[in-house]
Amino acid sequence: METKDFFLDKQRSANGQITLKVFIIGAIAIALLIPKFMILGLIHERQITAETTQKDVMQNWSLPQTVRGPVLSIPYTERHLNKAGEEIQEEIRTCYFLPETLNIESTVLPKKRKRSIYETVVFTSDIKITGRFEMPDFETLKISPKDVLWDKAKILLSVSDLRGINDNVSLLWNGKSFPFLPGMENLLVGQNGISLPLPLLPDDDFQGTFQINLNLKGSKSLNFAPLGETTEVTMQSEWNDPGFEGNFLPAEYTIDKNGFKARWKILNFNRNYPQEWKNDEYRVTGSDFGVKLVTMADHYQKSSRSAKYAILVILFTFLAFFLNEVITKQKVHPFQYILVGFSILIFYLLLLSVSEQLGFNLAYLISASAVVIMVFAYSRTFLKKWIHSAIQTLILTFSFGFIFVLMQLESYALLAGSIGLFCVLGLTMFFTRKIKWYND
């Protein structure tokens, strides 16, 4: 009877040790979350530094560009009458007319500028704007032709950052060239721009075609406004990661390793302002569309995303060591768990620092290889058989590889991650199904 009680006590003691070990391993994993969040904070800090540097480069080069125009601005005299029909006040107001057709052809040439270890994408662009203006219909706006001040009429062209204009800009009107002048004061079209007074264009000669050639540099994005009754825009570039933004998507586009080509066709019915209006009834500043030169999830974003999975890698590795303990009856000290956990966290520091120099993919390979080799060499000091060390490091290698695949999948990362974790849990259940946890 005493012998039976002895063995029962030993069994309870063994079961208690397993339970205690599970709690200790769990506590270690939770404690490792503290340095994990510190690493995430460091990644965020480095990312802010990189973004600040990029903004400085963009500020010195030229900011994102939005081109709106041309818009015909014509002042007129608005007369206020009393009840007897007598004029009591005159006021100078403005009416606006948009082109009947507007065609824009643009070629964007991306350039990479580097400051220290940080890289910024800027561009130069060749923009050709052509179209046709019809004779303004003042009767539609209930404006008497005699009140129209043609000598003060202007063609307005809004450019969001004027520092990006590289060459003189002229309006080619029915074969005649008229140079634009700097400055444009009209918030209905844009905050900055250039303008062209029209005293040389009499009202009976206004109808005709126009052409504007614009050599423009900028950064990050290039946008236009659909000001024509029919607006067609084509854009091409060597950049193969375009982000189409704004109120309108291209009607057709192609993207390959050589760059992209896109074409928009927009009708005046697709926007919320007419072809002509007076005073401040409408503004054209809310209908822009174009392309953003996207930098696909850069190494800071990818490093941050991979670091968020650190707890999974740690848990997979700890689970492998714990199951090795249960199966081989070879104990692993909690301090050894701690060192293995810290080696995994060091991986993310290596990934961050090396990716700033060599890019994410190569940095991931170097960092993962270094940590896997270190864990293998360290596990050989406390695991008796090399095959056991090999299995542990293979599981760690699988974990790193699994996370890397998730980084590449982008849109399908959540789906692939969920399926992967389900499979890992299923395999763990399968291989541990015959373990007698209570030694019955």
Summary of the structure (lengths in Angstrom):
residues: 440
radius of gyration: 34.2
end to end distance: 17.8
largest distance: 124.7
contacts: 1356
relative contact order: 0.13
helix: 44%
strand: 31%
